[in-house]
Amino acid sequence: MKAFSLLVFLSASLGWTQSAPPAAADKSDAVIAIFEDGSKMTQGEFQALIPVLPDTYRALAQQNPERFLKVYGMFKKAAASADSQKLGEKAPYKQGVEFAVMAAMAQADYLESTATIVVEPEEIEKYYNAHKEPFRRIKVSGIKVAFGGAAAPVEAGSTSVNASRIPKKVLTEDEAKAKADKLVAQIRAGADFSKLVQTESDDENSKAKGGDLGVWSMTDNVPDALREAVLSLKEGEASEPIRQPGGFYIVHADAVTYAPLADVRDAIFSQLKQEKSRAWLDALDKSTKVDFPKNEPVPPPSDPKK
């Protein structure tokens, strides 16, 4: 099993979190539940328990504490019944309990070991400088060449430029593609993109803002084809025509900047912490030896229902 799989097993499959326990309330010694066997749980004990619960139970404890404590009481009662029957000493329950305890202790070792991982400020800055591409921010403008649909009506107050283009011919998809290709050729020959926006774009909303489509980053919620095209551009470059429903877009990288380190410091910290956690698991994986005496694949277990 690869170390990454171990990471999934320890931090995801078991559904436990690496975060520190939430700060106890002012009344941490206050009893919040008394169970059937007479045992009690305080507010502080409840808060300390939440971070090490599997996902389902942690969510329940956070969203409906009283229901969680009722389930906790049910578990206590059922566990006491199993203990009275000495089920923990009988197969297959014995093996199951041993595995559950072993998995819990392995998780505890993982949390305790990774909790002490330190990420220095210098490491964050070095990572930022070496991996800046995900933090690119590109100021984008665009031209839309529409196809299909109805021609835009003449509006009162239209500028002379717009008025000269209305009424417009409704283009077929092939005609729109040919026009978009021609515009790209003009742009790459030195034509002013902003002027072409005003005379050629069919996107009235962005045209009113000089073609401005905003500042885009790798994680923005925009169509994949448009985002990929924008991220491939250098400052001042225009894309090939990109087909979208209703038209072809030509996008232009007006300016390329990078998110300031201060804005992404926390994300980089989490990334480096995760990488160091994986390194810890990789070391554990490599140092763990298991021998298979028959030198053959371990046969699958028999179906207990048969």
C-alpha positions in Angstrom: 0.0 0.0 0.0 1.4 3.4 -1.0 1.9 6.1 1.6 -0.8 8.2 -0.1 -3.3 5.3 0.4 -2.3 5.2 4.1 -3.0 8.9 4.3 -6.5 8.3 2.9 -6.9 5.4 5.3 -5.8 7.3 8.4 -7.2 10.8 7.7 -10.1 10.1 5.5 -11.4 6.5 5.7 -11.5 6.7 9.5 -13.0 10.2 9.0 -11.0 11.9 11.7 -9.6 15.4 11.7 -6.2 16.8 12.3 -7.5 19.9 13.9 -6.9 20.7 17.5 -9.9 20.3 19.9 -12.1 23.3 20.0 -11.6 25.6 23.0 -13.6 24.5 25.9 -16.5 26.7 27.0 -16.3 28.7 30.2 -18.3 26.0 32.0 -16.1 23.1 30.9 -16.8 21.3 34.1 -20.6 21.6 33.7 -22.3 18.1 33.3 -24.3 18.0 30.1 -25.4 14.4 30.1 -25.9 11.6 32.7 -26.1 8.1 31.2 -28.1 5.1 32.3 -25.1 3.5 34.1 -24.6 6.6 36.2 -21.6 7.9 34.3 -21.5 11.6 33.3 -20.1 13.7 30.5 -19.0 17.3 31.0 -19.0 20.1 28.5 -15.2 19.9 28.3 -15.1 16.2 27.7 -17.7 16.6 25.0 -15.6 19.3 23.2 -12.5 17.2 23.5 -14.2 14.2 22.0 -15.6 15.9 18.8 -12.3 16.3 16.9 -11.5 12.6 17.0 -14.9 11.3 16.0 -15.6 9.7 12.6 -17.1 12.2 10.1 -20.7 11.0 10.6 -20.7 11.2 14.3 -18.7 14.5 14.4 -21.3 16.1 12.2 -24.1 14.8 14.4 -22.4 16.0 17.5 -22.0 19.5 16.0 -25.4 19.7 14.5 -27.5 17.9 17.1 -25.6 17.4 20.4 -28.5 16.0 22.3 -29.1 13.3 19.6 -25.4 12.5 19.5 -25.4 12.0 23.3 -28.4 9.7 23.0 -26.5 7.6 20.5 -23.5 7.7 22.7 -25.7 6.4 25.6 -27.0 3.6 23.3 -23.5 2.6 22.4 -22.5 2.5 26.1 -25.5 0.3 26.9 -25.0 -2.0 23.9 -21.2 -2.2 24.7 -22.0 -3.1 28.3 -24.3 -5.9 27.1 -21.6 -7.2 24.8 -19.1 -7.1 27.6 -21.4 -9.0 29.9 -21.6 -11.8 27.3 -17.8 -11.7 26.9 -18.3 -11.1 23.1 -15.0 -9.4 23.0 -13.3 -12.7 23.7 -15.1 -14.6 21.0 -14.3 -14.8 17.3 -14.9 -12.9 15.1 -15.7 -10.1 17.5 -12.4 -10.4 19.2 -10.5 -9.8 16.0 -12.8 -7.0 15.1 -12.3 -5.2 18.5 -8.6 -5.7 18.2 -8.5 -4.2 14.8 -10.7 -1.2 15.8 -8.4 -0.5 18.8 -5.3 -0.9 16.6 -6.8 1.5 14.0 -7.7 4.0 16.6 -4.3 3.9 18.2 -2.6 4.2 14.7 -4.8 7.3 14.1 -3.8 8.7 17.4 -0.1 8.2 16.6 -0.7 9.9 13.2 -2.5 12.9 14.7 0.1 13.3 17.5 3.1 13.0 15.2 1.7 15.3 12.5 0.5 17.9 15.1 4.1 18.7 15.8 5.0 19.4 12.2 6.3 22.9 11.7 6.1 24.9 8.5 8.6 27.8 8.7 7.8 31.2 7.0 10.8 30.8 4.8 9.3 27.5 3.5 6.1 29.2 2.6 7.9 32.0 0.7 10.1 29.6 -1.1 7.1 27.5 -2.2 5.2 30.6 -3.4 8.2 31.7 -5.5 8.6 28.3 -7.0 4.9 27.6 -7.7 3.4 30.9 -8.7 1.4 29.6 -11.7 -1.6 28.5 -9.6 -1.8 32.0 -8.2 -1.9 33.8 -11.6 -4.6 36.5 -11.9 -5.4 37.6 -15.5 -7.4 40.7 -16.3 -9.5 39.5 -19.2 -11.5 41.2 -22.0 -13.4 39.6 -24.7 -15.1 39.8 -28.1 -18.2 37.7 -28.8 -19.2 36.9 -32.4 -22.7 35.5 -32.1 -24.4 33.1 -34.4 -28.1 32.1 -34.6 -30.9 34.0 -32.8 -32.5 37.2 -33.7 -30.7 40.4 -34.6 -30.5 43.1 -31.9 -33.0 45.9 -32.2 -31.9 49.5 -32.6 -31.9 51.2 -29.2 -32.6 54.8 -28.5 -29.4 56.7 -27.8 -27.2 54.3 -29.8 -23.7 55.7 -30.6 -22.9 56.4 -34.2 -20.6 53.4 -34.2 -23.3 51.1 -33.0 -26.0 52.7 -35.1 -23.9 52.0 -38.2 -24.0 48.3 -37.4 -27.7 48.0 -36.8 -29.6 46.2 -38.2 -27.2 43.3 -38.0 -27.2 40.2 -40.1 -27.7 37.1 -38.1 -24.7 34.9 -38.8 -24.6 31.1 -39.2 -22.1 29.2 -37.1 -19.7 28.9 -40.0 -20.0 32.6 -40.8 -19.4 33.5 -37.2 -16.3 31.3 -37.1 -14.9 32.8 -40.2 -15.5 36.3 -38.8 -13.8 35.4 -35.5 -10.8 33.9 -37.3 -10.5 37.2 -39.3 -10.6 39.2 -36.1 -7.9 37.1 -34.5 -5.7 37.7 -37.5 -6.3 41.5 -37.3 -5.5 41.5 -33.5 -2.3 39.6 -34.1 -1.4 42.0 -36.9 -1.6 44.8 -34.4 -5.2 45.9 -34.4 -6.4 47.6 -31.2 -8.4 45.0 -29.3 -10.4 47.6 -27.3 -11.5 49.3 -30.5 -12.6 46.0 -32.1 -14.6 45.3 -28.9 -16.6 48.4 -29.6 -17.2 47.7 -33.3 -17.4 43.9 -33.4 -18.5 42.4 -30.1 -22.0 41.1 -29.7 -21.8 40.8 -25.9 -23.5 44.1 -25.0 -22.8 43.7 -21.3 -19.1 43.4 -21.6 -18.9 45.8 -24.5 -20.3 48.6 -22.3 -17.3 48.0 -20.1 -14.7 48.0 -22.9 -14.9 44.2 -23.2 -14.0 43.7 -19.5 -14.7 40.2 -18.3 -13.0 40.6 -14.9 -9.9 39.1 -13.3 -9.7 35.3 -13.6 -7.8 32.7 -11.7 -7.3 29.0 -12.0 -10.2 28.3 -9.6 -12.8 30.7 -11.0 -16.2 29.2 -12.0 -16.1 29.8 -15.7 -16.5 27.3 -18.6 -13.4 25.1 -18.8 -12.6 26.0 -22.4 -12.5 29.7 -21.7 -10.5 29.2 -18.5 -7.9 27.0 -20.2 -7.6 29.5 -23.0 -7.1 32.4 -20.7 -4.6 30.6 -18.5 -2.5 29.7 -21.6 -2.1 33.4 -22.6 0.8 35.7 -21.9 0.1 39.4 -21.2 -1.1 41.1 -24.4 -2.0 37.9 -26.2 -5.4 36.9 -27.7 -6.8 33.4 -28.0 -8.1 31.5 -30.9 -11.9 31.7 -31.3 -13.5 29.5 -28.6 -17.0 28.1 -29.3 -19.6 28.6 -26.7 -23.4 28.3 -26.9 -24.5 31.1 -29.1 -21.2 32.4 -30.3 -17.4 32.3 -30.6 -15.3 34.2 -28.0 -11.9 35.8 -28.4 -10.4 36.4 -25.0 -7.5 38.8 -24.4 -5.0 38.9 -21.5 -4.9 42.6 -20.7 -2.7 42.2 -17.7 -1.1 39.2 -15.8 -0.4 39.5 -12.0 -0.1 37.1 -9.1 -2.0 36.9 -5.9 0.0 38.5 -3.1 1.7 36.0 -0.8 -0.4 37.4 2.1 -3.6 36.3 0.3 -2.4 32.7 -0.2 -0.2 32.1 2.8 -2.8 30.0 4.6 -3.4 27.8 1.5 0.3 27.2 1.1 0.7 26.4 4.8 -2.0 23.8 4.5 -0.4 22.4 1.3 3.1 22.1 3.0 1.6 20.6 6.1 -0.1 18.0 4.0 3.1 17.2 2.1 5.0 16.7 5.3 2.2 14.5 6.7 2.5 12.4 3.5 6.2 12.2 4.0 5.7 10.9 7.6 3.3 8.2 6.2 5.7 7.3 3.4 8.5 6.8 6.0 6.1 4.6 8.0 5.2 2.6 4.9 8.8 2.0 3.9 9.9 1.0 7.4 7.0 -1.5 7.8 7.9 -5.1 6.7 5.4 -7.9 6.2 6.5 -11.3 5.0 4.2 -13.6 3.0 5.8 -17.1 3.6 4.1 -18.9 0.6 5.3 -16.2 -1.8 1.9 -16.2 -3.4 -1.0 -13.8 -3.4 -3.1 -14.0 -0.2 -6.4 -15.8 -1.2 -9.6 -13.8 -0.6 -11.6 -14.7 2.5 -14.5 -17.0 2.2 -18.0 -15.6 2.2 -19.2 -15.8 5.8 -22.8 -16.1 4.6 -22.2 -19.4 2.8 
